[in-house]
Amino acid sequence: MLLAQAEIAAFALADPLKVGCQALFGLSDEQTWDDTLKEQKIDLWNRSPREFFQQVGTEWMRNHNPDHWLQRADREINPPQDDSAWSGTPDLAAADAPFRLAAQAFFDFSDAQIWDTGHYSQVDPSWNISPREAVALIERHALAFDPDYAAKRARLPLMPLKRRPPLPASASTIIIKDIRFENEARYLREHHGVIWHITRPNLQRVNAHSSELGVARQPEDVLIVNDGSLEHLQTAVMQAWQQHRTITRATP
């Protein structure tokens, strides 16, 4: 709805998570991005795409750093300058290649940081971790998650990362579509963001995972109740957007 406005772009904290999980577990494009397939278990792994995303996004990466996906989003919105020129070819046949690709997606490492031996062990000051350490972190979690990981992953092709398009430089407003935890909401409020809650009465929850519990509404947040048609929701969203623009313009 709001993306029809030229100055608005959208980003999901889960985008780099999904890109990395696609490489890590050999997911197809449909399994990675098609919401109608996210609950269907994959026979090889006996897990659904949603279960992968929740396990890796929360149990692995948020437990490593609760603000990980916020920091990753900041790099997407404010891309760092990359001075590490590298013209080599990624070794996708390497035993640890799935972990390297996943680390590259999760941490936004450059090709040089992941594949060049001179950069691989250097600590990235943005994360206070080296690519080598990040790869080891992901590998350790993957092998604990499924002791047969290597044998299963070898049955699936490994492709280069399928990155999402960058945010347009012309965007003055960024919508982050999937704020799921209190620290994420607090971070955005503290950085002049506004949290919109769109609720639908009597909506059945998918599961009881912590990432599905939502965040508590604060007085400064916007509440939109989706209890009618799609047209009704669109009208409510556009009214809230116009109110937001009015307040923003009036704020010195």
C-alpha positions in Angstrom: 0.0 0.0 0.0 2.5 2.6 1.1 5.1 1.4 -1.3 3.1 3.1 -4.1 4.6 6.3 -2.6 7.8 7.2 -4.5 9.7 8.3 -1.4 9.0 5.0 0.5 11.0 1.8 0.4 10.7 -1.4 2.5 13.2 -3.7 4.1 12.6 -6.8 6.3 15.1 -7.8 9.0 14.5 -11.3 7.8 15.7 -10.6 4.2 19.5 -11.3 4.9 18.5 -14.2 7.2 16.6 -15.8 4.4 19.4 -15.2 1.9 21.8 -16.9 4.2 19.5 -19.8 5.1 19.0 -20.4 1.4 22.7 -21.0 1.0 23.1 -22.8 4.4 20.3 -25.4 3.8 20.0 -25.4 0.0 16.5 -24.0 -0.1 14.9 -23.2 -3.4 13.7 -19.7 -4.3 10.1 -20.8 -3.6 11.0 -22.4 -0.2 12.8 -19.2 0.7 10.4 -16.5 -0.4 7.0 -18.0 -1.0 4.8 -17.6 2.1 2.5 -20.4 1.0 5.4 -22.9 1.4 6.9 -21.6 4.7 5.0 -24.1 6.8 5.7 -27.2 4.6 8.3 -29.5 6.0 11.2 -30.3 3.7 11.7 -34.1 3.6 15.5 -34.0 3.6 15.6 -31.9 6.8 12.2 -32.7 8.3 11.8 -29.0 9.0 9.9 -26.2 7.4 11.4 -23.0 6.1 9.8 -21.1 9.0 11.5 -23.5 11.5 14.9 -22.8 9.8 14.4 -19.0 9.9 13.3 -19.1 13.6 16.1 -21.3 14.7 18.9 -19.4 12.9 17.5 -15.9 13.3 16.6 -16.2 17.0 18.4 -19.1 18.7 21.7 -18.7 16.8 22.1 -15.0 15.8 20.0 -13.1 18.4 21.5 -15.2 21.2 24.9 -14.3 19.8 23.9 -10.6 19.7 20.3 -9.4 20.5 20.9 -6.4 18.2 22.4 -8.4 15.3 19.6 -8.0 12.8 19.2 -4.3 13.7 22.9 -3.8 13.0 22.5 -5.7 9.8 19.6 -3.5 8.8 21.6 -0.4 9.5 24.2 -1.6 7.0 21.5 -2.0 4.4 20.1 1.4 5.0 23.5 3.1 5.4 25.9 0.9 3.3 29.5 1.0 4.5 32.2 1.9 2.1 34.0 -1.2 0.8 37.6 -0.6 -0.1 38.6 -4.3 -0.3 39.0 -4.9 -4.0 38.9 -8.6 -4.9 38.8 -10.2 -8.3 39.0 -13.9 -7.4 36.4 -16.7 -7.8 34.6 -18.1 -4.7 35.5 -21.7 -4.0 32.0 -23.1 -3.8 33.4 -26.6 -3.7 35.0 -26.0 -0.3 33.6 -28.0 2.6 32.8 -24.8 4.5 31.4 -22.9 1.5 27.8 -23.0 2.8 28.9 -21.5 6.1 31.0 -18.8 4.4 28.0 -17.8 2.2 25.7 -17.8 5.2 28.1 -15.6 7.2 28.4 -13.3 4.3 24.6 -12.8 4.1 24.2 -12.6 7.9 27.0 -10.1 8.5 27.2 -8.3 5.1 30.8 -9.3 4.7 32.5 -8.4 1.4 33.7 -11.0 -1.1 37.3 -10.2 0.0 36.5 -10.7 3.6 35.0 -14.1 3.0 37.2 -15.5 0.3 40.6 -13.7 0.5 43.0 -15.3 3.0 44.4 -11.9 3.8 41.1 -10.5 5.0 39.4 -13.7 6.3 41.0 -13.5 9.8 40.8 -9.7 10.2 38.3 -8.5 12.8 35.5 -6.4 11.3 35.2 -3.4 13.6 31.5 -3.1 12.9 30.9 -6.6 14.4 34.0 -7.0 16.6 34.4 -10.5 15.0 36.4 -11.8 12.1 34.8 -13.6 9.1 36.7 -16.7 10.2 35.1 -16.5 13.6 31.6 -15.8 12.2 31.9 -18.9 9.9 33.0 -21.0 12.8 30.0 -19.8 14.8 27.6 -20.8 12.1 29.3 -24.1 11.5 29.2 -25.0 15.2 25.5 -24.2 15.4 24.6 -26.1 12.2 26.4 -29.3 13.3 24.8 -29.1 16.7 21.4 -28.5 15.0 21.7 -31.5 12.8 24.7 -33.9 13.2 24.0 -35.2 9.6 24.2 -31.7 8.2 27.2 -32.3 6.0 25.8 -35.4 4.3 22.4 -33.8 3.8 23.8 -30.5 2.5 26.0 -32.4 0.0 22.9 -33.8 -1.7 21.8 -30.3 -2.7 23.5 -27.8 -5.1 25.3 -24.8 -3.8 24.8 -21.6 -5.6 26.3 -18.1 -5.1 24.3 -15.8 -2.8 21.1 -14.5 -4.3 21.1 -11.0 -2.8 18.0 -8.8 -2.6 18.1 -5.5 -4.6 19.6 -2.6 -2.6 17.3 0.0 -1.1 16.9 3.0 -3.5 19.0 6.0 -2.6 16.0 8.2 -3.3 14.0 6.7 -0.4 13.4 9.1 2.5 11.3 6.7 4.5 12.2 3.1 5.2 9.5 0.7 6.3 10.9 -2.2 8.4 8.2 -4.9 8.0 9.0 -7.4 10.7 9.8 -5.9 14.1 9.2 -8.9 16.4 11.1 -8.2 19.7 11.0 -5.5 22.3 14.6 -4.5 21.9 14.0 -4.0 18.1 11.0 -1.7 18.8 12.9 0.2 21.4 15.9 0.7 19.1 13.6 2.2 16.4 11.8 4.5 18.8 15.1 5.8 20.1 16.2 6.5 16.5 13.1 8.6 15.6 11.2 5.6 14.2 7.5 5.1 14.7 6.0 1.6 15.4 2.8 0.8 13.7 0.7 -2.1 15.1 -1.7 -3.6 12.6 -3.9 -6.1 14.5 -6.7 -8.4 13.3 -9.1 -9.6 16.0 -9.3 -13.3 16.7 -6.4 -14.1 14.4 -5.0 -17.5 15.2 -1.3 -17.5 16.0 0.9 -19.8 13.9 3.0 -21.1 16.9 4.3 -20.1 20.3 7.8 -19.2 19.2 9.1 -16.1 20.8 9.4 -14.4 17.4 5.6 -14.6 16.9 4.6 -13.0 20.2 4.8 -9.4 19.0 5.7 -6.2 20.9 3.8 -4.2 23.5 2.1 -1.1 22.2 3.4 2.2 23.7 1.5 5.5 23.8 3.5 7.0 20.9 2.8 4.0 18.6 0.2 3.9 15.9 -2.6 1.3 16.1 -4.5 0.2 13.0 -7.3 -2.4 13.5 -7.7 -4.6 10.5 -11.3 -5.8 11.0 -12.8 -5.1 7.6 -12.1 -5.4 3.9 -8.8 -4.8 2.2 -10.1 -1.4 1.0 -11.0 -0.5 4.6 -7.4 -1.4 5.6 -5.9 0.6 2.8 -8.0 3.7 3.8 -6.8 3.4 7.4 -3.2 3.0 6.4 -3.3 6.0 4.2 -4.9 8.1 6.9 -2.2 7.1 9.3 0.4 7.9 6.8 -1.0 11.4 6.2 -1.1 12.0 9.9 2.5 10.9 10.2 3.6 13.2 7.4 1.8 16.1 9.1 3.4 15.5 12.4 6.9 15.0 10.8 6.6 18.3 8.9 5.6 20.2 12.0 8.5 18.8 14.0 11.5 21.2 14.0 
